Amino acid sequence: MQTTNCNNYGFIPQTGFVRQRTLMPCLPFSHATLWRRVSAGTFPKPVKISAKITAWKAEEIREWINAQNDLA
C-alpha cells in the first residue's frame, strides 16, 4: 500500500502525465474532493488526452505538492 505522504514522488514522473488512479495515493483527500478542488481552482486542472482519458501534467502536480509543503 502506498502512503498518502505527498513528499513521496516515487510514482509521479518528472514530466509527462499522471492519471487519477496514480495521483490519488499521494493526496490527503477523496476523489470527490479532488474534483471539487479542480472546480474551485485550488488544484491543477487536468487535460483531456483522448475522449476517455483525462490526466494531469506531472510538473503541475509537483508544483502543487511543493506549494502545500511550503504552507505546512
PDB file with one MODEL, atoms N, CA, C and O in Angstrom:
MODEL        1
ATOM      1  N   MET A   1       0.846  -1.185   0.000  1.00  0.00           N
ATOM      2  CA  MET A   1       0.000   0.000   0.000  1.00  0.00           C
ATOM      3  C   MET A   1       0.887   1.242   0.000  1.00  0.00           C
ATOM      4  O   MET A   1       1.845   1.327   0.768  1.00  0.00           O
ATOM      5  N   GLN A   2       0.563   2.204  -0.864  1.00  0.00           N
ATOM      6  CA  GLN A   2       1.352   3.415  -0.926  1.00  0.00           C
ATOM      7  C   GLN A   2       0.858   4.413   0.106  1.00  0.00           C
ATOM      8  O   GLN A   2      -0.317   4.429   0.471  1.00  0.00           O
ATOM      9  N   THR A   3       1.766   5.231   0.559  1.00  0.00           N
ATOM     10  CA  THR A   3       1.451   6.227   1.568  1.00  0.00           C
ATOM     11  C   THR A   3       0.714   7.419   0.961  1.00  0.00           C
ATOM     12  O   THR A   3       0.785   7.644  -0.248  1.00  0.00           O
ATOM     13  N   THR A   4       0.025   8.164   1.775  1.00  0.00           N
ATOM     14  CA  THR A   4      -0.618   9.393   1.309  1.00  0.00           C
ATOM     15  C   THR A   4       0.300  10.592   1.497  1.00  0.00           C
ATOM     16  O   THR A   4      -0.109  11.729   1.264  1.00  0.00           O
ATOM     17  N   ASN A   5       1.533  10.348   1.914  1.00  0.00           N
ATOM     18  CA  ASN A   5       2.507  11.406   2.117  1.00  0.00           C
ATOM     19  C   ASN A   5       2.866  12.035   0.777  1.00  0.00           C
ATOM     20  O   ASN A   5       3.409  11.356  -0.095  1.00  0.00           O
ATOM     21  N   CYS A   6       2.576  13.308   0.601  1.00  0.00           N
ATOM     22  CA  CYS A   6       2.832  13.966  -0.673  1.00  0.00           C
ATOM     23  C   CYS A   6       4.301  14.286  -0.892  1.00  0.00           C
ATOM     24  O   CYS A   6       4.662  14.792  -1.954  1.00  0.00           O
ATOM     25  N   ASN A   7       5.148  14.008   0.071  1.00  0.00           N
ATOM     26  CA  ASN A   7       6.579  14.148  -0.150  1.00  0.00           C
ATOM     27  C   ASN A   7       7.120  12.990  -0.970  1.00  0.00           C
ATOM     28  O   ASN A   7       8.252  13.041  -1.452  1.00  0.00           O
ATOM     29  N   ASN A   8       6.319  11.946  -1.130  1.00  0.00           N
ATOM     30  CA  ASN A   8       6.752  10.760  -1.859  1.00  0.00           C
ATOM     31  C   ASN A   8       6.471  10.945  -3.339  1.00  0.00           C
ATOM     32  O   ASN A   8       5.337  10.788  -3.791  1.00  0.00           O
ATOM     33  N   TYR A   9       7.517  11.282  -4.093  1.00  0.00           N
ATOM     34  CA  TYR A   9       7.380  11.474  -5.530  1.00  0.00           C
ATOM     35  C   TYR A   9       7.661  10.195  -6.299  1.00  0.00           C
ATOM     36  O   TYR A   9       7.681  10.219  -7.529  1.00  0.00           O
ATOM     37  N   GLY A  10       7.875   9.092  -5.622  1.00  0.00           N
ATOM     38  CA  GLY A  10       8.306   7.870  -6.275  1.00  0.00           C
ATOM     39  C   GLY A  10       7.462   7.444  -7.454  1.00  0.00           C
ATOM     40  O   GLY A  10       7.992   6.862  -8.400  1.00  0.00           O
ATOM     41  N   PHE A  11       6.175   7.712  -7.435  1.00  0.00           N
ATOM     42  CA  PHE A  11       5.311   7.258  -8.516  1.00  0.00           C
ATOM     43  C   PHE A  11       4.804   8.397  -9.391  1.00  0.00           C
ATOM     44  O   PHE A  11       3.967   8.174 -10.264  1.00  0.00           O
ATOM     45  N   ILE A  12       5.294   9.605  -9.173  1.00  0.00           N
ATOM     46  CA  ILE A  12       4.937  10.732 -10.032  1.00  0.00           C
ATOM     47  C   ILE A  12       6.150  11.043 -10.906  1.00  0.00           C
ATOM     48  O   ILE A  12       7.213  11.381 -10.386  1.00  0.00           O
ATOM     49  N   PRO A  13       6.005  10.934 -12.230  1.00  0.00           N
ATOM     50  CA  PRO A  13       7.155  11.179 -13.103  1.00  0.00           C
ATOM     51  C   PRO A  13       7.583  12.643 -13.071  1.00  0.00           C
ATOM     52  O   PRO A  13       6.806  13.515 -12.682  1.00  0.00           O
ATOM     53  N   GLN A  14       8.806  12.905 -13.477  1.00  0.00           N
ATOM     54  CA  GLN A  14       9.301  14.281 -13.551  1.00  0.00           C
ATOM     55  C   GLN A  14       8.523  15.079 -14.588  1.00  0.00           C
ATOM     56  O   GLN A  14       8.189  16.244 -14.368  1.00  0.00           O
ATOM     57  N   THR A  15       8.242  14.446 -15.709  1.00  0.00           N
ATOM     58  CA  THR A  15       7.495  15.085 -16.788  1.00  0.00           C
ATOM     59  C   THR A  15       6.445  14.114 -17.301  1.00  0.00           C
ATOM     60  O   THR A  15       6.439  12.937 -16.942  1.00  0.00           O
ATOM     61  N   GLY A  16       5.579  14.613 -18.126  1.00  0.00           N
ATOM     62  CA  GLY A  16       4.552  13.749 -18.698  1.00  0.00           C
ATOM     63  C   GLY A  16       3.222  13.949 -18.001  1.00  0.00           C
ATOM     64  O   GLY A  16       2.916  15.033 -17.504  1.00  0.00           O
ATOM     65  N   PHE A  17       2.441  12.886 -17.974  1.00  0.00           N
ATOM     66  CA  PHE A  17       1.091  12.962 -17.439  1.00  0.00           C
ATOM     67  C   PHE A  17       0.860  11.919 -16.360  1.00  0.00           C
ATOM     68  O   PHE A  17       1.487  10.860 -16.349  1.00  0.00           O
ATOM     69  N   VAL A  18      -0.062  12.245 -15.443  1.00  0.00           N
ATOM     70  CA  VAL A  18      -0.405  11.360 -14.331  1.00  0.00           C
ATOM     71  C   VAL A  18      -1.913  11.147 -14.354  1.00  0.00           C
ATOM     72  O   VAL A  18      -2.684  12.107 -14.347  1.00  0.00           O
ATOM     73  N   ARG A  19      -2.323   9.898 -14.382  1.00  0.00           N
ATOM     74  CA  ARG A  19      -3.749   9.571 -14.343  1.00  0.00           C
ATOM     75  C   ARG A  19      -4.243   9.633 -12.899  1.00  0.00           C
ATOM     76  O   ARG A  19      -3.444   9.604 -11.963  1.00  0.00           O
ATOM     77  N   GLN A  20      -5.551   9.717 -12.726  1.00  0.00           N
ATOM     78  CA  GLN A  20      -6.143   9.872 -11.394  1.00  0.00           C
ATOM     79  C   GLN A  20      -5.786   8.712 -10.473  1.00  0.00           C
ATOM     80  O   GLN A  20      -5.488   8.941  -9.300  1.00  0.00           O
ATOM     81  N   ARG A  21      -5.805   7.493 -10.957  1.00  0.00           N
ATOM     82  CA  ARG A  21      -5.526   6.343 -10.089  1.00  0.00           C
ATOM     83  C   ARG A  21      -4.085   6.363  -9.565  1.00  0.00           C
ATOM     84  O   ARG A  21      -3.811   5.824  -8.493  1.00  0.00           O
ATOM     85  N   THR A  22      -3.175   6.976 -10.306  1.00  0.00           N
ATOM     86  CA  THR A  22      -1.793   7.117  -9.851  1.00  0.00           C
ATOM     87  C   THR A  22      -1.661   8.284  -8.888  1.00  0.00           C
ATOM     88  O   THR A  22      -0.859   8.241  -7.955  1.00  0.00           O
ATOM     89  N   LEU A  23      -2.435   9.307  -9.112  1.00  0.00           N
ATOM     90  CA  LEU A  23      -2.372  10.521  -8.308  1.00  0.00           C
ATOM     91  C   LEU A  23      -2.987  10.362  -6.919  1.00  0.00           C
ATOM     92  O   LEU A  23      -2.453  10.895  -5.946  1.00  0.00           O
ATOM     93  N   MET A  24      -4.084   9.649  -6.815  1.00  0.00           N
ATOM     94  CA  MET A  24      -4.853   9.592  -5.567  1.00  0.00           C
ATOM     95  C   MET A  24      -4.068   9.120  -4.341  1.00  0.00           C
ATOM     96  O   MET A  24      -4.285   9.678  -3.266  1.00  0.00           O
ATOM     97  N   PRO A  25      -3.175   8.136  -4.426  1.00  0.00           N
ATOM     98  CA  PRO A  25      -2.450   7.731  -3.209  1.00  0.00           C
ATOM     99  C   PRO A  25      -1.595   8.845  -2.602  1.00  0.00           C
ATOM    100  O   PRO A  25      -1.232   8.779  -1.427  1.00  0.00           O
ATOM    101  N   CYS A  26      -1.277   9.860  -3.392  1.00  0.00           N
ATOM    102  CA  CYS A  26      -0.453  10.958  -2.906  1.00  0.00           C
ATOM    103  C   CYS A  26      -1.276  12.075  -2.267  1.00  0.00           C
ATOM    104  O   CYS A  26      -0.721  12.959  -1.613  1.00  0.00           O
ATOM    105  N   LEU A  27      -2.570  12.040  -2.452  1.00  0.00           N
ATOM    106  CA  LEU A  27      -3.409  13.139  -1.981  1.00  0.00           C
ATOM    107  C   LEU A  27      -4.116  12.793  -0.675  1.00  0.00           C
ATOM    108  O   LEU A  27      -4.556  11.660  -0.481  1.00  0.00           O
ATOM    109  N   PRO A  28      -4.223  13.782   0.222  1.00  0.00           N
ATOM    110  CA  PRO A  28      -4.874  13.532   1.513  1.00  0.00           C
ATOM    111  C   PRO A  28      -6.385  13.743   1.479  1.00  0.00           C
ATOM    112  O   PRO A  28      -6.994  14.059   2.500  1.00  0.00           O
ATOM    113  N   PHE A  29      -6.991  13.567   0.297  1.00  0.00           N
ATOM    114  CA  PHE A  29      -8.432  13.730   0.186  1.00  0.00           C
ATOM    115  C   PHE A  29      -8.996  12.765  -0.849  1.00  0.00           C
ATOM    116  O   PHE A  29      -8.250  12.091  -1.560  1.00  0.00           O
ATOM    117  N   SER A  30     -10.317  12.709  -0.923  1.00  0.00           N
ATOM    118  CA  SER A  30     -11.025  11.730  -1.754  1.00  0.00           C
ATOM    119  C   SER A  30     -11.117  12.168  -3.218  1.00  0.00           C
ATOM    120  O   SER A  30     -10.761  13.290  -3.578  1.00  0.00           O
ATOM    121  N   HIS A  31     -11.609  11.240  -4.050  1.00  0.00           N
ATOM    122  CA  HIS A  31     -11.853  11.535  -5.466  1.00  0.00           C
ATOM    123  C   HIS A  31     -12.819  12.712  -5.610  1.00  0.00           C
ATOM    124  O   HIS A  31     -12.598  13.611  -6.421  1.00  0.00           O
ATOM    125  N   ALA A  32     -13.886  12.695  -4.818  1.00  0.00           N
ATOM    126  CA  ALA A  32     -14.885  13.765  -4.904  1.00  0.00           C
ATOM    127  C   ALA A  32     -14.279  15.117  -4.544  1.00  0.00           C
ATOM    128  O   ALA A  32     -14.560  16.121  -5.198  1.00  0.00           O
ATOM    129  N   THR A  33     -13.454  15.141  -3.510  1.00  0.00           N
ATOM    130  CA  THR A  33     -12.808  16.390  -3.108  1.00  0.00           C
ATOM    131  C   THR A  33     -11.820  16.852  -4.168  1.00  0.00           C
ATOM    132  O   THR A  33     -11.678  18.053  -4.398  1.00  0.00           O
ATOM    133  N   LEU A  34     -11.145  15.926  -4.810  1.00  0.00           N
ATOM    134  CA  LEU A  34     -10.238  16.284  -5.907  1.00  0.00           C
ATOM    135  C   LEU A  34     -10.994  17.095  -6.953  1.00  0.00           C
ATOM    136  O   LEU A  34     -10.539  18.162  -7.367  1.00  0.00           O
ATOM    137  N   TRP A  35     -12.144  16.590  -7.376  1.00  0.00           N
ATOM    138  CA  TRP A  35     -12.905  17.275  -8.423  1.00  0.00           C
ATOM    139  C   TRP A  35     -13.514  18.582  -7.922  1.00  0.00           C
ATOM    140  O   TRP A  35     -13.660  19.528  -8.696  1.00  0.00           O
ATOM    141  N   ARG A  36     -13.867  18.649  -6.648  1.00  0.00           N
ATOM    142  CA  ARG A  36     -14.344  19.925  -6.087  1.00  0.00           C
ATOM    143  C   ARG A  36     -13.220  20.959  -6.116  1.00  0.00           C
ATOM    144  O   ARG A  36     -13.446  22.123  -6.448  1.00  0.00           O
ATOM    145  N   ARG A  37     -12.015  20.528  -5.769  1.00  0.00           N
ATOM    146  CA  ARG A  37     -10.877  21.451  -5.780  1.00  0.00           C
ATOM    147  C   ARG A  37     -10.519  21.884  -7.199  1.00  0.00           C
ATOM    148  O   ARG A  37     -10.163  23.041  -7.421  1.00  0.00           O
ATOM    149  N   VAL A  38     -10.608  20.978  -8.146  1.00  0.00           N
ATOM    150  CA  VAL A  38     -10.375  21.350  -9.548  1.00  0.00           C
ATOM    151  C   VAL A  38     -11.388  22.422  -9.952  1.00  0.00           C
ATOM    152  O   VAL A  38     -11.016  23.437 -10.542  1.00  0.00           O
ATOM    153  N   SER A  39     -12.658  22.201  -9.639  1.00  0.00           N
ATOM    154  CA  SER A  39     -13.717  23.166  -9.979  1.00  0.00           C
ATOM    155  C   SER A  39     -13.515  24.508  -9.291  1.00  0.00           C
ATOM    156  O   SER A  39     -13.813  25.558  -9.862  1.00  0.00           O
ATOM    157  N   ALA A  40     -13.006  24.471  -8.059  1.00  0.00           N
ATOM    158  CA  ALA A  40     -12.782  25.699  -7.288  1.00  0.00           C
ATOM    159  C   ALA A  40     -11.493  26.414  -7.689  1.00  0.00           C
ATOM    160  O   ALA A  40     -11.264  27.552  -7.279  1.00  0.00           O
ATOM    161  N   GLY A  41     -10.656  25.759  -8.480  1.00  0.00           N
ATOM    162  CA  GLY A  41      -9.397  26.360  -8.892  1.00  0.00           C
ATOM    163  C   GLY A  41      -8.285  26.224  -7.870  1.00  0.00           C
ATOM    164  O   GLY A  41      -7.268  26.910  -7.971  1.00  0.00           O
ATOM    165  N   THR A  42      -8.459  25.341  -6.876  1.00  0.00           N
ATOM    166  CA  THR A  42      -7.432  25.152  -5.849  1.00  0.00           C
ATOM    167  C   THR A  42      -6.587  23.909  -6.102  1.00  0.00           C
ATOM    168  O   THR A  42      -5.757  23.539  -5.271  1.00  0.00           O
ATOM    169  N   PHE A  43      -6.796  23.270  -7.238  1.00  0.00           N
ATOM    170  CA  PHE A  43      -5.992  22.125  -7.658  1.00  0.00           C
ATOM    171  C   PHE A  43      -5.849  22.234  -9.169  1.00  0.00           C
ATOM    172  O   PHE A  43      -6.780  22.673  -9.844  1.00  0.00           O
ATOM    173  N   PRO A  44      -4.692  21.839  -9.716  1.00  0.00           N
ATOM    174  CA  PRO A  44      -4.491  21.968 -11.169  1.00  0.00           C
ATOM    175  C   PRO A  44      -5.588  21.280 -11.978  1.00  0.00           C
ATOM    176  O   PRO A  44      -6.099  20.226 -11.600  1.00  0.00           O
ATOM    177  N   LYS A  45      -5.930  21.902 -13.090  1.00  0.00           N
ATOM    178  CA  LYS A  45      -6.933  21.321 -13.984  1.00  0.00           C
ATOM    179  C   LYS A  45      -6.292  20.213 -14.818  1.00  0.00           C
ATOM    180  O   LYS A  45      -5.152  20.347 -15.263  1.00  0.00           O
ATOM    181  N   PRO A  46      -7.018  19.134 -15.026  1.00  0.00           N
ATOM    182  CA  PRO A  46      -6.499  18.058 -15.873  1.00  0.00           C
ATOM    183  C   PRO A  46      -6.647  18.427 -17.349  1.00  0.00           C
ATOM    184  O   PRO A  46      -7.308  19.403 -17.703  1.00  0.00           O
ATOM    185  N   VAL A  47      -6.020  17.626 -18.188  1.00  0.00           N
ATOM    186  CA  VAL A  47      -6.156  17.785 -19.634  1.00  0.00           C
ATOM    187  C   VAL A  47      -6.776  16.522 -20.205  1.00  0.00           C
ATOM    188  O   VAL A  47      -6.553  15.424 -19.696  1.00  0.00           O
ATOM    189  N   LYS A  48      -7.550  16.684 -21.259  1.00  0.00           N
ATOM    190  CA  LYS A  48      -8.135  15.540 -21.954  1.00  0.00           C
ATOM    191  C   LYS A  48      -7.109  15.059 -22.978  1.00  0.00           C
ATOM    192  O   LYS A  48      -6.759  15.784 -23.909  1.00  0.00           O
ATOM    193  N   ILE A  49      -6.637  13.837 -22.795  1.00  0.00           N
ATOM    194  CA  ILE A  49      -5.687  13.251 -23.732  1.00  0.00           C
ATOM    195  C   ILE A  49      -6.442  12.612 -24.893  1.00  0.00           C
ATOM    196  O   ILE A  49      -5.984  12.640 -26.035  1.00  0.00           O
ATOM    197  N   SER A  50      -7.586  12.045 -24.593  1.00  0.00           N
ATOM    198  CA  SER A  50      -8.478  11.493 -25.612  1.00  0.00           C
ATOM    199  C   SER A  50      -9.898  11.571 -25.064  1.00  0.00           C
ATOM    200  O   SER A  50     -10.120  12.118 -23.983  1.00  0.00           O
ATOM    201  N   ALA A  51     -10.847  11.031 -25.799  1.00  0.00           N
ATOM    202  CA  ALA A  51     -12.242  11.093 -25.367  1.00  0.00           C
ATOM    203  C   ALA A  51     -12.465  10.419 -24.018  1.00  0.00           C
ATOM    204  O   ALA A  51     -13.349  10.824 -23.264  1.00  0.00           O
ATOM    205  N   LYS A  52     -11.678   9.400 -23.709  1.00  0.00           N
ATOM    206  CA  LYS A  52     -11.876   8.644 -22.469  1.00  0.00           C
ATOM    207  C   LYS A  52     -10.736   8.774 -21.467  1.00  0.00           C
ATOM    208  O   LYS A  52     -10.789   8.170 -20.396  1.00  0.00           O
ATOM    209  N   ILE A  53      -9.716   9.545 -21.795  1.00  0.00           N
ATOM    210  CA  ILE A  53      -8.549   9.635 -20.911  1.00  0.00           C
ATOM    211  C   ILE A  53      -8.327  11.074 -20.472  1.00  0.00           C
ATOM    212  O   ILE A  53      -8.169  11.979 -21.292  1.00  0.00           O
ATOM    213  N   THR A  54      -8.318  11.263 -19.154  1.00  0.00           N
ATOM    214  CA  THR A  54      -8.034  12.548 -18.525  1.00  0.00           C
ATOM    215  C   THR A  54      -6.816  12.361 -17.634  1.00  0.00           C
ATOM    216  O   THR A  54      -6.706  11.359 -16.927  1.00  0.00           O
ATOM    217  N   ALA A  55      -5.902  13.324 -17.667  1.00  0.00           N
ATOM    218  CA  ALA A  55      -4.689  13.218 -16.854  1.00  0.00           C
ATOM    219  C   ALA A  55      -4.218  14.618 -16.465  1.00  0.00           C
ATOM    220  O   ALA A  55      -4.659  15.620 -17.028  1.00  0.00           O
ATOM    221  N   TRP A  56      -3.328  14.658 -15.505  1.00  0.00           N
ATOM    222  CA  TRP A  56      -2.739  15.908 -15.044  1.00  0.00           C
ATOM    223  C   TRP A  56      -1.291  15.976 -15.500  1.00  0.00           C
ATOM    224  O   TRP A  56      -0.622  14.950 -15.624  1.00  0.00           O
ATOM    225  N   LYS A  57      -0.810  17.189 -15.748  1.00  0.00           N
ATOM    226  CA  LYS A  57       0.599  17.373 -16.078  1.00  0.00           C
ATOM    227  C   LYS A  57       1.410  17.128 -14.807  1.00  0.00           C
ATOM    228  O   LYS A  57       1.148  17.731 -13.767  1.00  0.00           O
ATOM    229  N   ALA A  58       2.381  16.250 -14.902  1.00  0.00           N
ATOM    230  CA  ALA A  58       3.186  15.880 -13.736  1.00  0.00           C
ATOM    231  C   ALA A  58       3.870  17.100 -13.123  1.00  0.00           C
ATOM    232  O   ALA A  58       3.963  17.213 -11.901  1.00  0.00           O
ATOM    233  N   GLU A  59       4.342  18.003 -13.962  1.00  0.00           N
ATOM    234  CA  GLU A  59       5.024  19.190 -13.460  1.00  0.00           C
ATOM    235  C   GLU A  59       4.091  20.038 -12.597  1.00  0.00           C
ATOM    236  O   GLU A  59       4.504  20.558 -11.560  1.00  0.00           O
ATOM    237  N   GLU A  60       2.832  20.178 -13.024  1.00  0.00           N
ATOM    238  CA  GLU A  60       1.868  20.970 -12.251  1.00  0.00           C
ATOM    239  C   GLU A  60       1.534  20.302 -10.926  1.00  0.00           C
ATOM    240  O   GLU A  60       1.344  20.982  -9.917  1.00  0.00           O
ATOM    241  N   ILE A  61       1.462  18.983 -10.922  1.00  0.00           N
ATOM    242  CA  ILE A  61       1.194  18.261  -9.674  1.00  0.00           C
ATOM    243  C   ILE A  61       2.354  18.437  -8.710  1.00  0.00           C
ATOM    244  O   ILE A  61       2.139  18.671  -7.520  1.00  0.00           O
ATOM    245  N   ARG A  62       3.573  18.328  -9.202  1.00  0.00           N
ATOM    246  CA  ARG A  62       4.746  18.521  -8.342  1.00  0.00           C
ATOM    247  C   ARG A  62       4.782  19.940  -7.774  1.00  0.00           C
ATOM    248  O   ARG A  62       5.105  20.129  -6.601  1.00  0.00           O
ATOM    249  N   GLU A  63       4.455  20.935  -8.597  1.00  0.00           N
ATOM    250  CA  GLU A  63       4.405  22.319  -8.118  1.00  0.00           C
ATOM    251  C   GLU A  63       3.347  22.478  -7.026  1.00  0.00           C
ATOM    252  O   GLU A  63       3.587  23.143  -6.019  1.00  0.00           O
ATOM    253  N   TRP A  64       2.178  21.868  -7.226  1.00  0.00           N
ATOM    254  CA  TRP A  64       1.111  21.954  -6.235  1.00  0.00           C
ATOM    255  C   TRP A  64       1.554  21.311  -4.918  1.00  0.00           C
ATOM    256  O   TRP A  64       1.322  21.868  -3.846  1.00  0.00           O
ATOM    257  N   ILE A  65       2.190  20.143  -5.000  1.00  0.00           N
ATOM    258  CA  ILE A  65       2.665  19.455  -3.794  1.00  0.00           C
ATOM    259  C   ILE A  65       3.687  20.321  -3.067  1.00  0.00           C
ATOM    260  O   ILE A  65       3.628  20.456  -1.844  1.00  0.00           O
ATOM    261  N   ASN A  66       4.622  20.907  -3.810  1.00  0.00           N
ATOM    262  CA  ASN A  66       5.627  21.772  -3.187  1.00  0.00           C
ATOM    263  C   ASN A  66       4.979  22.972  -2.511  1.00  0.00           C
ATOM    264  O   ASN A  66       5.398  23.369  -1.423  1.00  0.00           O
ATOM    265  N   ALA A  67       3.969  23.551  -3.138  1.00  0.00           N
ATOM    266  CA  ALA A  67       3.271  24.692  -2.540  1.00  0.00           C
ATOM    267  C   ALA A  67       2.573  24.284  -1.245  1.00  0.00           C
ATOM    268  O   ALA A  67       2.561  25.050  -0.282  1.00  0.00           O
ATOM    269  N   GLN A  68       1.993  23.088  -1.212  1.00  0.00           N
ATOM    270  CA  GLN A  68       1.331  22.607   0.005  1.00  0.00           C
ATOM    271  C   GLN A  68       2.354  22.390   1.109  1.00  0.00           C
ATOM    272  O   GLN A  68       2.085  22.685   2.274  1.00  0.00           O
ATOM    273  N   ASN A  69       3.522  21.875   0.752  1.00  0.00           N
ATOM    274  CA  ASN A  69       4.576  21.660   1.744  1.00  0.00           C
ATOM    275  C   ASN A  69       5.084  22.989   2.293  1.00  0.00           C
ATOM    276  O   ASN A  69       5.427  23.083   3.472  1.00  0.00           O
ATOM    277  N   ASP A  70       5.136  24.027   1.438  1.00  0.00           N
ATOM    278  CA  ASP A  70       5.570  25.346   1.893  1.00  0.00           C
ATOM    279  C   ASP A  70       4.578  25.957   2.878  1.00  0.00           C
ATOM    280  O   ASP A  70       4.969  26.720   3.761  1.00  0.00           O
ATOM    281  N   LEU A  71       3.295  25.624   2.730  1.00  0.00           N
ATOM    282  CA  LEU A  71       2.271  26.147   3.638  1.00  0.00           C
ATOM    283  C   LEU A  71       2.305  25.471   5.001  1.00  0.00           C
ATOM    284  O   LEU A  71       1.861  26.045   5.996  1.00  0.00           O
ATOM    285  N   ALA A  72       2.826  24.263   5.047  1.00  0.00           N
ATOM    286  CA  ALA A  72       2.829  23.477   6.293  1.00  0.00           C
ATOM    287  C   ALA A  72       3.874  23.967   7.264  1.00  0.00           C
ATOM    288  O   ALA A  72       4.007  23.416   8.357  1.00  0.00           O
TER     289      ALA A  72
ENDMDL
END
